[in-house]
Amino acid sequence: MSSDTGSTGRTSSNSSPSSVSGEDSSNAALASGEPPVEPLQYDDGFGAEIGVGPHALPWPVGERYDPELLAHGDRRNVGDEYRYWTREAIVADLDLRRHDFHVAVENWGHDFNIGSVVRTANAFLAKEIHIVGRRRWNRRGAMVTDRYQHVRHHPDTADLTAWAAAEGLPIIGIDNLPGAVPLERTVLPRRCVLLFGQEGPGLTEEARKHAAMVCSIAQFGSTRSINAGAAAAIAMHAWVQRYADIPATRV
């Protein structure tokens, strides 16, 4: 079974761009139209390293462990309970307890916030992530968390709507639009698709028409809107507060 990293601690998966350190490589990627190379951790290259070094002998036994990670250390952006596990083993474990909400985000202009939405969807263990519009999206903000999620592409909103209808999932738009109901006073469906527009324009008109409901997030300052990534985090947390099994203390 393969892992995300080899002995160098860099990515080796064919499903994502290979990692190359340095600002020049990110700038070159942007110039070529490719998404910039993502670090393995949010702090990659800054201060003390996060993660663990080589595992002491004797090594733990089991198919979920990656020999290269055990030998060279694990610097991936994963929780401590998943250190030294293969990516496949982590995904399989997450699949046993994924939540009943999906996250969809419109991608018409290569919005930098999409990566942040994906990272948050991983943190709250969304069932699937749906990219609507352009197939390519900026992965840097995701910090490689998309590798542990199921990501589905839809060429347009109609395709997302048809898929959601076939699955019996209502689409809940999140945007501060006239007529939107306050998220803070709304009970979100347990099984649903939370749909987010991109930074700036928000939800497209077609997305609004197909949404079973549009929820707004209460604001009290002078700004007309909050960051799309922040709005997604608030909406997902609203679902988690109501439906997730939350322990009394941090495990």
N, C-alpha and C positions, 0 to 999 in steps of 0.2 A: 504494500500500500504506500502511496506517495504522500509526502507532506508538502506544506507551503514553502519550506525553506530547506536548503542544503546546508553544508558545513559552514558556508560563508554567512548564513543568516539572511540571505537574500531570497526573493521569491523565485520559484521555478515552475509554477503552474502555467499551462498553456492557455488557461481561461482568462488570464489577465496579463497586462504588459509586464515584462520582466523589469525588476527594480535596478536602477542605476543611480548611485548617489551623486549629489552635486547639483547646484543651481543651473549649470549649463545644460544638463540633460533635460531638465524640466522646460527650460526656455526653448530648446530645440524641438521638444515634443509639441509645444504649443504652436511653434512656427509651422510645423508639418501637419497640423490639424489633429494630431494624436493627443489623448488626454495626458496630462503631466504624470510623471512617475510618482507613485505614492510610497511614503515610508512605511515601515512595519509598525511603528508606534507614533503617537502624536508628538513625542519628544525626540524622535530620531535625529541624532546629530547635535542635541542640546543637553548639556549636563550629564548627570549619571545615567547609566543604562538601566532600563527596566526589563525585567525578565529573570531568567535563571540560566546558570551556566551548565556545563556537563553534569549529568546525573552520577552520583557516587555509585560505585559498585557495591553489591550486585545490583544489576538493573531490574526494574519491575518486569514481570512477564505478562504478556497478553497481546493480542492482535491490535489493540487500540494504540499501542506505543510505537513511535517512529524511531528506529535505530539511529538515524542521523541526528535527530534532535537530542536523544539521550546522550549521544557521543559529543555533540558540539554545543549544546545549550539551546534554549528556546526563547527567542526575543519577539515572538509574534504578539499581535494585539489581541490576546485572549485572556480570559480569567485564569486565576491560578489553578482552579480545578481541572483545567484542560491542558496544563503544561505537559509537554512531551507527547500529547496525543496526535495522531494523524488528522488531517483535515476531514477525511471521510468519517472517522470515528466521532469527531465533534458534531458534524452535520447530522449523523444518525442519532446521536443523543439528543440534540435540539429538536429533531423531528418528533420525538416521543412526547413533547410537551409544548409545542408551538401554540400560540393563542389563536383565537377565532377571527381576528381582524386582519384584513389585507391593507396594504398601503400602495396607493397609486399616485404618481406624480407626472405632470405634463412636462414634456421635454421638447420644446420647439426652438429654443435658442441656446442650447448647451449651457444651461443655468448652473453656476458653481454651487448652488445650494443643494442640488440633488444628492451629492455625496453625503452631506450632513443629514438629510432626510433618511437615507439608506442606513447610515450608522445608527441613528436613533431607532429605526425600525428593527435593527438587529438587537439593540439594547432591550427593547420591549418585546422582543421575540414575535414579530409579526409572522403570520402564516406564509405570505408571499409578498414580494415587492413587484410592482407593475410599472414599467416605464412606457409612457404613452407619447408617441411622436417619433423623434429621432432615435435610432437604435443606440448610437453612441452617446454616452453621457460622461460628465466629468467625475472620475472616480476618486480623485485625491482626497476629498473630504470624507469619503467612506472609510478610510484607513484600513482597507482590505477586508472590512466586515462583510462585503457583498459575497465573499467566497463561502460564507457560512449560511447564506440565505438562498432561497429559491427566487430567482429573478425572471420575470416573464415580460416579453416585449409585446406591445400593441401598436400597430402603425397609426391608429387614430382612435378617437374617443368612441366611435361607433363599434369598433372591434372590442374595446374594453367593456362597453355596455352589453354587447351580445354575450361575452364570456360571463359577466357578472349575472346576467339574467338566467343563463343556463345553470349556474351554480346556486341560484336562489339567494344572491347577495345584493342587498340594497347599496347603492352608491351614496355616500354622505360627503358632500362637498364642504370644504373648510375655506371660508373667505368672508371678509367683512363687506357684504353686499346689502343693498336695500332689500328688506324682506327676510333676511337671514334670521334664524332663531338663535338666541344666545346659547353657546355650548355649555355654559355654566348652569343653565336651567333645563338642559336637554338630557334625556336618557338615551345614549347611543345604543343601537341594536348590538347584541352580542356578536352575531355574524354579520359582517359588513365590510365594505371597501371604503376606506378614508381617502378621499381624492383631494390632492393639493395642486394648485396652479404654480407657475414659476414666478420667481421674484419679479416684482414690478407690475405686470398686467394681471396677475392672479389667474383665477379660473377663466378659461375661454367661454364664450357664449354657448358653444355646443355642450361643454361640460356642465354648465349650469342647467341646461334644458334636460339633460339626462340624469341629473342627480335627484334622488328621491327626497332629499332635504339638503339645505345648505345651512351650516352653523357658523356663527361669528364668534370671535374671541373678544371679550370685554377689554377695552382700552380706556385709559383715563388721562393720558398725557396729550401733548400737542402733535405727535407724529400721526400721519394718516394710516400707517400700517406697521406691523412688526415683521422682522425677517422671516422669510418663508420656512427656513429650517427651524426657527424657534416656534412658529405656529404649528408645525407638524409635531414637534415634541410635546407641546401643550395638549394637542388633540389626542395623541396616543396615550399620554399619561391619564387623561380623563377616562379613556377606556380601561386602562390598567387599574385605576382606583376603584372602579365598579366591579370588574369581573376577575381580575387576577388573584391568585392565591398568594397573599403577601404574608411572610412570616412576621412574628411579633418583634423579633430582633434580627439584625443582619447575620446571616449565616457565615 
